[in-house]
Amino acid sequence: MSRLRYSSTRDSSLQVSSSEAILQGISKDGGLFVPETIPAFAPGELAQLQGSSYQEVASAVLSRYLTDFSQEEIDTCVKKAYGSKFPEGEAPLAALKDGLQVLELWHGPTCAFKDMALQMLPQLLTVANKKAGDGKTILILVATSGDTGKAALEGFCDVPGTEIAVFYPQDGVSHMQKRQMVTQAGENVHVCGVDGNFDDCQTGVKRIFTDGHAAAELAAKGMRFSSANSINWGRLAPQIVYYVYAYLEMCRAGQVAMGEPVNFAVPTGNFGNILAAYFAKEMGVPVGKLICASNRNNVLTDFLREGRYDRNRPFYTTLSPSMDILVSSNLERLLYLLSGRDDGLIGRLYRDLSDSGRFAVKEEMLGRLKESFAAGCADDAETSAAIKEVYDRSGYLCDPHTAVAFKVYGEYRAATGDKTPTVVVSTASPYKFPASVLEALGGELPGKNDFSILSSLEERSGAPAPVALKALRDKPIRFGDCCMPGEMFGWVKAVLNI
Ligand SMILES: *Cc1c(COP(=O)(O)O)cnc(C)c1O
């Protein structure tokens, strides 16, 4: 098979192999790596995958993208990442009474969909480092709006040859999310709050990555940076798998016949999850509309409707903190693809974004966006109402992120009359946000303690909470540091003694 190269969105001539793309995380010029062609399924190939296990689908999809990995290496990575880590199945599809399907992506160790990729990325990185690396210890820096941090910590915990440092907005994550991170076990894990919001964390991490001086300092100590944020191709590729798998499951369940389209409604923040769905579509999975659901930070809703991206607006902390984002990094990859890989254009748009906080695309590009995407948003009141409505209607308990997708899908369907079978992508266990969910159902909060709230929610719904969350109560707190956005690299050096 010919080797697939990956090019930077801001300079198509900057090309690397898949292992280099995964090792580098972000391209030297600040662009993101995109495969030079999208490896589509040949006619009949998708149908042949019917009846395959999640792991088999994962091997089939990943081997098309990671062409400098051997099949055996990919199979080993897949085996280590999935299976026993997901005792209830990697991506079960739940059928609701009203005909909607819910793709539950939160049966991994941290109860959020980030596990789907972050159990895999450390495996891919370790192999890539052997292939294309220089034997240096990999330092993973993560900016998190809540779920990525814990999932990355869990994925990298005690993986040989790696260190991981996670930054989260001090007041921008839920109590449960914070608790998950500050109790993380492992010798190679480091956690710090930042006095700022998620964008401050993300910008801080990006600045460290692109600062040649910091890289040189690290290299002198036998280390190199990499990223576990969804800008890393090694995060995105494993996410394509569950869209292929979900489509096959829809066929198996008789919801659609092979070849008929399925819509996906996706709770969206950094645009990684929904972009993976777009890749699945471009590979030949029959996808109708991708419905991009945002919370009150609705910068993507405006963009996908009007073609103007504008981050100059208030930043809100919401009930769905993992979607509290004003700069959705992965959108850059989509614009690159839709512009026919016009690196000059992408360079200009993202210079505009960094200079003025905004950019606009032409009518033609907006038209192409609208062919594949629809968009909508929900504020906190609407999110709570959706949690209650879904529960009352179908007995299904969903978390606030998933509730945003339910709400936006309902509006989309009413406005368009589109009756295409639709999968709502569920990105977190409701028990990760027990206070928001219990209040939405009209329950009284039994005080402030998350664990008694969790028990109340269990009693009310009759569905047991994940063991991993209940066990947090008895884990010792290991991390309590907080720094300013400008101090992040200094903090890393201090905890690593370099
Ligand atoms: C990260 C996250 C999202 C947003 O996903 P993106 O890939 O960043 O768009 C949505 N819901 C939950 C629960 C998340 O953890």
The ligand as a MOL file (V3000), in Angstrom:
LIG
                    3D

  0  0  0     0  0            999 V3000
M  V30 BEGIN CTAB
M  V30 COUNTS 15 15 0 0 0
M  V30 BEGIN ATOM
M  V30 1 C -14.7880 17.2400 24.6350 0
M  V30 2 C -16.2380 17.0890 24.8150 0
M  V30 3 C -17.1380 17.6000 23.8740 0
M  V30 4 C -16.6870 18.3920 22.6700 0
M  V30 5 O -16.0050 17.5930 21.7200 0
M  V30 6 P -15.1100 18.2890 20.6160 0
M  V30 7 O -14.4400 17.1630 19.9230 0
M  V30 8 O -14.1420 19.1630 21.3550 0
M  V30 9 O -16.0050 19.0720 19.7400 0
M  V30 10 C -18.4790 17.3820 24.0800 0
M  V30 11 N -18.9300 16.7200 25.1710 0
M  V30 12 C -18.0880 16.2250 26.0890 0
M  V30 13 C -18.6480 15.5330 27.2730 0
M  V30 14 C -16.7180 16.3840 25.9410 0
M  V30 15 O -15.8930 15.8800 26.8670 0
M  V30 END ATOM
M  V30 BEGIN BOND
M  V30 1 1 1 2
M  V30 2 1 2 3
M  V30 3 2 2 14
M  V30 4 1 3 4
M  V30 5 2 3 10
M  V30 6 1 4 5
M  V30 7 1 5 6
M  V30 8 2 6 7
M  V30 9 1 6 8
M  V30 10 1 6 9
M  V30 11 1 10 11
M  V30 12 2 11 12
M  V30 13 1 12 13
M  V30 14 1 12 14
M  V30 15 1 14 15
M  V30 END BOND
M  V30 END CTAB
M  END
